[in-house]
Amino acid sequence: MDQQMAKQRSRATGAVRSRLVFEQLNPWVTFSYYVVTIACSMVFLHPIFLLVELLIVVGVNYVARVRKQMVMVLEGSIFMVAFIMVLNPLINNRGAHVIWTFGGTLITVEAIFYGFMMALSLVIVLLTFLSYNKVLTSQKFMYLFSRISPKLTLLTMITLRFVPLFIRRLKNISQAQTVRGINVNRGSSRQRSIGVVKMMEVLLVRSFTDALQTADSMNARGYGSGQRSSYQRYRFKQRDLLCLGWFIPLSGLCFYAASQGIGRMVVYPALGSLGLSLTGWLVLLGVAVLFSFPLILEAWEWLWWNLLKS
Amino acid sequence: MAVVELIKVVNFNFEYALAKKRSLININLAINSGDFITIAGDSGSGKTTLLRQFKPELWPVGKREGQILFEGQSISELAKRQSAQSIGMVFQNPDDQLVMDNVIQELAFSLENIDVPADVIQQRIAELVSFLGLQEILYEDVHNLSGGQKQMVNLAAVLILRPKLLILDEPTAQLDPIATKEFISLLNRVHDELGIAIVMSEHILDDVLPLSNKLWILKQGELMADGPTTAVLKQLWTEPHLRNFIPDVPFLFLNQQIAAQLPVSDLPLTVLTGRELMQRGHVEVQAEAKSRISHDENGVVAKLSHLSFEYDKNGHYILDDLNLSVHQKDWLAIIGKNGTGKTTLLKAIMGFITLRRGSVKLLDKKLATWTKKTDQFYREVSYLSQTPSDYFSYDTVQEEYEERAKQLNMATPVEAAQNMMRDMTIDQIANRNPHDASGGEQQLIALGLLLMSNPKLLLLDEPTKGLDPIRRQKLGDILQKRQTEQNLTIIMVSHDMNFSAQFANRCALLFDGKLVAQAEPHQFFADNFFYTTTVNRLLRYQLPNVIERGEVIP
């Protein structure tokens, strides 16, 4: 039954029975991973860096089981990369190696290359958001930002809950209205618009009466009776601390290197060399480790269950 | 433990703001610790109004006279936080009470409101979850829970505040019979093991009466009877209007024929005690099983062949090669547990969902082509869903009916509307907003709207859900009249076995995507062991064919 399947699915993304080790970490750790990786993909504009990052992000999405969406995004990105590679030289005339001119517009190798790198970095960010959506559920997001405004967080959570409810309800109402002869899809445009207005009215009236009941239930359980406490579901465990212990310093080092110009290919005014210095390779290793954080955890888990456990 | 008086109500009257008459009249009652009280009465008798008086933060706007005391103090002086921790309340609709998006947060929400520190919250959740056995669904998204589970979570979210008194307003009205039994046995544990006093309003008393020590009957705002369960049941028997509220087992023992053979002082309330009494007293019951007319020689109105439906690719088949023929004037009741695809089947017949395989033929026309001519189709084939309020579009009941009549191009829309409202016995509420009507009235309003077009085939989804026994009888009578006089064919899905046994002329069981048993009701229920009516369970040892109380000769 679909309901049961949905149950299993939701269990898989739940905090306790998660598929990924990464999902079990405190939301703050998860969140810092995404902040760091997205920043990295925008800071290190170098083809080798970008390609390595892309490969690892694809790997992360693969283990995070968002393969279907990933294939869709990758298909779309081919066009996006092509589009940006064409657009950037058209609006950007910098660069030394001119390959074509028309009507005062210079098409340069540098601009095409820069467009390619920008597009690649954008693809990496898009792909990162796929696993982000899966791992950082709305609850975790709320947990992260509830400190800023508990009232607003509660309001947002209730609102988020109502959206799917609204959609389901609207479908049922439109079916019921069709049966009683008020049809939204047929008749003159006047009739149709009357139908739509009626339907929205029914939806609002119903949702309003239901919301009153929700308010009653909140009231009956003491909501608004004074100071509220806050129950945190995600505690900060030792493991989280250990993870942050190496992740944050390593990120710091990498960003320091970036500020020194390492891992940034010189494009303008003239295309620099593709090669990396020794420190360049070391920073690349560091970035690769940062990106592979979920994969490292997964690999360790696999090793433990398959080889180390006796 | 000495009995403590939790609530005392003295000469209480209540009148809603802008109302013309009082909704509660001269109420005097007391709730003691350890009580399990059931409140019954037809829709609009003031049950909800009365229950809400015990929660000052939920007081409806209006004029109050008299006194309500909680533990000797006026209840209006009870602070909100104190009230939340002393008196818990569970409402009818399982969905609307849930605030957060998963179970553990829902439980934490109650405690957060009263400023309990996080570590204590953790401890209280741990304790309650172990007591109620909620481990399996602790992190479940509330959308994914069944109705019964949702109501259990609602109960848990109130119990976690450790109340002394639990108030429940028709908590099982939206649940199927199995979920109802589970919920009530949970209430029994809460009452017996935790010693929490319970006050609960209900329409269907079969399951809850054996647990109650007191029964209150409300009639038009007055407390008509209050006292020990059996005494009140005997009093009810003398009121023809309210007699329908008596559950089957005590009903039979109050019946003249049996009462003459076996005068009992303590009425049996369960099948077990009832049957023991009968067997010990060698009671012979006279009954006549009224076999239903078969309409098989009439033309076929709905023919479903090889219906298959699934939600996802390679998903589980909700409907799996299902075949069905319904003849003119048939009243087919399809019975099955919640989630077996009963609603899906009706939606398939209406063409609301795209079938994977199979075809539907209604009134000798192919559904796929016919639904394109919407106006004509929806006049001849009609469908009443589980939420009648979805059908309303205007501000008063009268306007709904008149607009519907105009839409159907009737010659005299005003008269047509009046006639239909009279048929539906809702002419008293003609000037009210349909959304303000009670659940039972809403059902009748929506049904009337659909019957205006004189449909030849009517599909009903759980038509008796949330109806009191009086409205339920009325609904059955209206439909039966249409069936015999205007050749209406009805396909109904329901888990109300008593209603199906009383009115349907064919019954079928939906299981695993197929209709597994299809027979005349007597045959159907006599063959079933679990899925059968209370009357059949009680009497089957001597009268295997009797399925409803009307067949026992008075």
Interface residues (C-beta under 8 A of the other chain):
Chain A: M1 D2 Q3 Q4 M5 A6 K7 S10 R11 G14 A15 V16 R17 S138 Q139 M157 I158 L160 R161 P164 L165 N172 I173 Q175 A176 Q177 T178 V179 R180 G181 I182 N183 R186 K198 E201 V202 V205 R206 T209 D210 A211 Q213 T214 D216 S217 M218 N219 A220 R221 G222 Y223 G224 S225 G226 Q227 R228 S229 S230 Y231 Q232 R233
Chain B: K55 E57 L58 A79 K80 R81 S83 A84 Q85 G88 M89 F91 N93 D95 D96 Q97 L98 V99 M100 D101 N102 I104 Q105 A108 F109 S110 L111 E112 N113 I114 D115 V116 P117 A118 I121 Q122 Y139 E140 D141 V142 H143 N144 S146 N154 A157 V158 L161 Y311 D312 G315 H316 I318 G339 K347 M350 F352 T374 D375 Y378 R379 S382 Y383 S385 T387 S389 D390 Y391 F392 S393 R404 Q407 L408 H435 L449 L450 S453
